[in-house]
Amino acid sequence: MKQLYLYGVSIIFLILFLVGCSKDRSLLSSGMNGSRVEMFPELEGSFKDEAIAKTLKYKIYYFRTQAKVTNPETEPSSQYYYIEDFETDWMDYSKFSKYIINITHDSLDTYDYRLVTIATPASQAEIEFFFPENLENKTLNNLSVRRTYNANQEPYPLSLHNYIGTGTITSSAIEMGKLPINFKRVVGQLVFDICRYDEHGNPLDVDMDFNSTLDRVCNITAEISNYTHSLSWDLLQSNVVNGTEVCSYNLSDVLMEDSYKIDWEKAETSLIISSLSFRGATRFWGPYLLATPLENNTMKVKLTFKYHDTYVPGGEQTTNSIELKLPSSGKTLPVQSNTFTRTTIKILQNRIIDVKEDLGGITIDPSFPQ
């Protein structure tokens, strides 16, 4: 069955009431009478968990039209121009929650404004905004969000909490003194259910001597090729890089010391869970990624399961590995923002490590966006 799952709670509204810090930090010069409109920050919606908000850092980009428009909320993004002189620095949660902007009444009578905000882990920015190089007119439709890279040009791994928010200053926002900004999660996630099935495609419990289809597996490596490097600001267009990203997941801490079986008292974490109705069926939460293109998606994933071998020559424990390449021939492996895509790996054996070297007996049932 083809299914697409939403992350637990998607971010619908993050209300920011943004007000200018001082005259010196004002977005625009003061009008004749110096009167200004103030809007104050306030976090609402799915960001009510302040603990998460405190782990992120924030940056705001400002855009405005060249003249007043009939409906600023429906005005095309190509009509909003970047105000480069007032891009903010990265702000931690404390500074962001106290951030103030102010705009003169004269300016609001002349232009319409849209603010675009990025939120990413404070410890290391995993995404950032950018415009194409040598772009003459920096309009909102040309803004993109991209992965960040270390000194070795390796992408920093993505995590769950990466967001983009937008808000348009309207008469209602001015009257309330509050600027609603709608935040969306940028990343999607690959999820793999590894389950035992019979030859007719019916799910089965693993035998009583086993705890999980991942028994004895001490590490899983996901090697992703042709992954998405950047997305348009509205998350609708993907730009793919013909490179490889490697994500490694250690399971040693959740294995029993004597038998190397999965210890479910330790393993019910964000990495693997016993998620299905059949004993031993195991869900592995894989990498977070930016959305793949709707067409010409060439992303591929190679899963390597490193395990403690059941054969111990000379009494010394050895390790071995088995590789699984996805998607299967003629298929694609899609990723969408704020969703996870499930791939079911059906095996005839009790454990993934018991699958034949030629991968005989494995059926791969990927999920696709509908």
ZIRAKA-V451431 format. One record per residue. N is the residue number from 1. RES is the residue in one letter. OMEGA is omega as a letter, one per 40 degrees, with the letter a starting at -180 (none if undefined). Layout:
BEGIN
((N,RES,OMEGA) (N,RES,OMEGA))
END
This chain:
BEGIN
((1,M,i) (2,K,a) (3,Q,i) (4,L,a) (5,Y,i) (6,L,i) (7,Y,a) (8,G,a) (9,V,i) (10,S,a) (11,I,a) (12,I,a) (13,F,i) (14,L,a) (15,I,i) (16,L,i) (17,F,a) (18,L,a) (19,V,a) (20,G,a) (21,C,a) (22,S,i) (23,K,a) (24,D,a) (25,R,i) (26,S,i) (27,L,a) (28,L,i) (29,S,a) (30,S,i) (31,G,a) (32,M,a) (33,N,i) (34,G,a) (35,S,a) (36,R,i) (37,V,i) (38,E,i) (39,M,a) (40,F,a) (41,P,i) (42,E,a) (43,L,i) (44,E,i) (45,G,a) (46,S,i) (47,F,i) (48,K,i) (49,D,a) (50,E,a) (51,A,i) (52,I,a) (53,A,a) (54,K,i) (55,T,a) (56,L,i) (57,K,a) (58,Y,i) (59,K,a) (60,I,i) (61,Y,a) (62,Y,i) (63,F,i) (64,R,i) (65,T,i) (66,Q,i) (67,A,i) (68,K,a) (69,V,a) (70,T,a) (71,N,a) (72,P,a) (73,E,a) (74,T,i) (75,E,a) (76,P,a) (77,S,i) (78,S,a) (79,Q,i) (80,Y,a) (81,Y,a) (82,Y,i) (83,I,a) (84,E,a) (85,D,a) (86,F,i) (87,E,a) (88,T,i) (89,D,i) (90,W,i) (91,M,i) (92,D,a) (93,Y,a) (94,S,a) (95,K,a) (96,F,a) (97,S,i) (98,K,a) (99,Y,a) (100,I,i) (101,I,i) (102,N,a) (103,I,a) (104,T,i) (105,H,i) (106,D,a) (107,S,i) (108,L,i) (109,D,a) (110,T,a) (111,Y,i) (112,D,a) (113,Y,i) (114,R,i) (115,L,i) (116,V,a) (117,T,i) (118,I,i) (119,A,a) (120,T,a) (121,P,a) (122,A,a) (123,S,i) (124,Q,i) (125,A,a) (126,E,i) (127,I,i) (128,E,i) (129,F,i) (130,F,i) (131,F,i) (132,P,a) (133,E,i) (134,N,i) (135,L,a) (136,E,a) (137,N,a) (138,K,i) (139,T,a) (140,L,a) (141,N,i) (142,N,i) (143,L,i) (144,S,i) (145,V,a) (146,R,i) (147,R,i) (148,T,a) (149,Y,i) (150,N,a) (151,A,i) (152,N,a) (153,Q,i) (154,E,a) (155,P,i) (156,Y,a) (157,P,i) (158,L,i) (159,S,a) (160,L,a) (161,H,i) (162,N,a) (163,Y,i) (164,I,i) (165,G,i) (166,T,i) (167,G,i) (168,T,i) (169,I,i) (170,T,i) (171,S,i) (172,S,i) (173,A,a) (174,I,a) (175,E,a) (176,M,a) (177,G,a) (178,K,i) (179,L,i) (180,P,i) (181,I,a) (182,N,a) (183,F,i) (184,K,i) (185,R,a) (186,V,a) (187,V,i) (188,G,a) (189,Q,i) (190,L,a) (191,V,a) (192,F,i) (193,D,a) (194,I,a) (195,C,i) (196,R,i) (197,Y,i) (198,D,a) (199,E,a) (200,H,i) (201,G,i) (202,N,a) (203,P,a) (204,L,i) (205,D,i) (206,V,i) (207,D,a) (208,M,i) (209,D,a) (210,F,i) (211,N,a) (212,S,i) (213,T,i) (214,L,i) (215,D,i) (216,R,i) (217,V,a) (218,C,i) (219,N,i) (220,I,i) (221,T,i) (222,A,i) (223,E,a) (224,I,i) (225,S,a) (226,N,a) (227,Y,a) (228,T,a) (229,H,a) (230,S,i) (231,L,i) (232,S,a) (233,W,i) (234,D,i) (235,L,a) (236,L,a) (237,Q,a) (238,S,i) (239,N,a) (240,V,i) (241,V,a) (242,N,a) (243,G,a) (244,T,i) (245,E,a) (246,V,i) (247,C,a) (248,S,a) (249,Y,a) (250,N,i) (251,L,a) (252,S,a) (253,D,a) (254,V,i) (255,L,i) (256,M,a) (257,E,a) (258,D,a) (259,S,a) (260,Y,i) (261,K,i) (262,I,i) (263,D,a) (264,W,i) (265,E,i) (266,K,a) (267,A,a) (268,E,a) (269,T,i) (270,S,a) (271,L,i) (272,I,i) (273,I,i) (274,S,a) (275,S,a) (276,L,a) (277,S,a) (278,F,a) (279,R,i) (280,G,i) (281,A,a) (282,T,i) (283,R,i) (284,F,i) (285,W,a) (286,G,a) (287,P,i) (288,Y,a) (289,L,i) (290,L,a) (291,A,i) (292,T,i) (293,P,i) (294,L,i) (295,E,i) (296,N,i) (297,N,a) (298,T,a) (299,M,i) (300,K,a) (301,V,i) (302,K,i) (303,L,i) (304,T,i) (305,F,i) (306,K,a) (307,Y,i) (308,H,a) (309,D,i) (310,T,i) (311,Y,a) (312,V,a) (313,P,i) (314,G,i) (315,G,a) (316,E,a) (317,Q,i) (318,T,i) (319,T,i) (320,N,a) (321,S,i) (322,I,a) (323,E,i) (324,L,a) (325,K,a) (326,L,e) (327,P,i) (328,S,a) (329,S,i) (330,G,a) (331,K,i) (332,T,i) (333,L,a) (334,P,i) (335,V,i) (336,Q,i) (337,S,i) (338,N,i) (339,T,i) (340,F,a) (341,T,a) (342,R,i) (343,T,i) (344,T,i) (345,I,a) (346,K,a) (347,I,i) (348,L,a) (349,Q,i) (350,N,a) (351,R,i) (352,I,a) (353,I,i) (354,D,i) (355,V,a) (356,K,a) (357,E,i) (358,D,i) (359,L,i) (360,G,i) (361,G,i) (362,I,i) (363,T,a) (364,I,a) (365,D,a) (366,P,i) (367,S,a) (368,F,i) (369,P,a) (370,Q,none))
END
